[in-house]
Amino acid sequence: MKRIITYSFLLFILLSGCEDVYRPDIEEVDNVLVIDARISADEDFNFVHLYESVAYYDNASTGPAVTNADVRLIDSNGDEYVLPHYSEGQYGLNQTLDRDLQYKLKIDYRGDVYESSFEKVPEKLSIDSVYGFEEVEIRHESGDNDIDNIDRTEGVRLYADISKNDEIPYCRFTARFVTQYNYTIGGGSAAPKIVYGWKTLYPQGTFNIATLPEYSATEQIRKHPLYFLKNRVKYVEDYFFTGWIVILHQHALPENAYSYYQDLNKQLNSEGKIFDPLYVQARSNIECTSNASQKILGNFEISVSTETRYFLRYMSESDGFILREIDERIDIPFSGELIDVVPDFWQYP
């Protein structure tokens, strides 16, 4: 009996010890300079954002802003353009880019010099067509395989076809989704009024990038998946969902920018396995020329963009969905509501 009591006590001690959270000692290192330098050749004004990395256990989303760096854009003719600091680590470029020249970024910070490779302005690309298919998106709400943890969402997935021009196309897509809804107020002695409302959503997840398929002779990107949109959006009971406005931006990239996003996607999709890529393995075109051992995070990118807009609305199981391009480029606020006034950007089936 004494032996059983002794073993039970030892087992209790072992199980109690398993409840402690293990917090490994990680070597403290100096913050690394992070460069977010995405220059759009279509814009008259661009920002280069500089900040420092944060420690592993730091809860901040970004590190402190870098406000005292010397930032310059240098073209292939040797002309330099100084980017003055505006606020919160943002350095402004008030200079349009010449499509016949190449450009590099140079940064002096704390005695170190960081330089990118020369990058050219890519060729503008155009989408041949955007179309959709009704699909069911299946997501596991947890790591279990229990059927009760599976979420099935009916919707439409948008796809794009893109043809090659003179250059191999390297693309990154970004989007803004505007949900339209209606509801009625008033009634009784007062005449009912219709409220027209809208909200903005942005896609989450990895970077949406595309190029020609490897080991193929085709010169076209076919059926590239863009985004999945639900057939219905849930609001409060009396709200009626009336469709999606999809504002799609196609960014033409240089090859090394595409490779950089490709590496980031591999990291974002990693599951903590032993051979998963590390953050330092993202192929950057920036290096510290004054100290080869100095780490740097970020990339210098020049892109050109094309905007297209579409209206998408699921009608019914028998009628399917409506997808059509919107020709107007009316400014749409982030969100809002109007009473008995139809917004000028409003879309109908």
Secondary structure, 3 states (H helix, E strand, C coil): CHHHHHHHHHHHHHHHHCCCCCCCCCCCCCCCEEEEEEEECCCCCEEEEEEECCCCCCCCCCCCECCCCEEEEEECCCCEEECCEEECCEEEECCCCCCCCEEEEEEEECCEEEEECCEECCCCCCEEEEEEEEEEEEEECCCCCCHHHEEEEEEEEEEEEEECCCCCCEEEEEEEEEEEEEEEEEECCEEEEEEEEEEEECCCCCCEEEECCCCCCCCEEEEEEEEEEECCCCCCCCCEEEEEEEEEEEEECCHHHHHHHHHHHHHHCCCCCCCCCCHHHCCCCEEECCCCCCCEEEEEEEEEEEEEEEEEEEEECCCEEEEEEECCCCCCCCCEEEECCCCCCCCCC
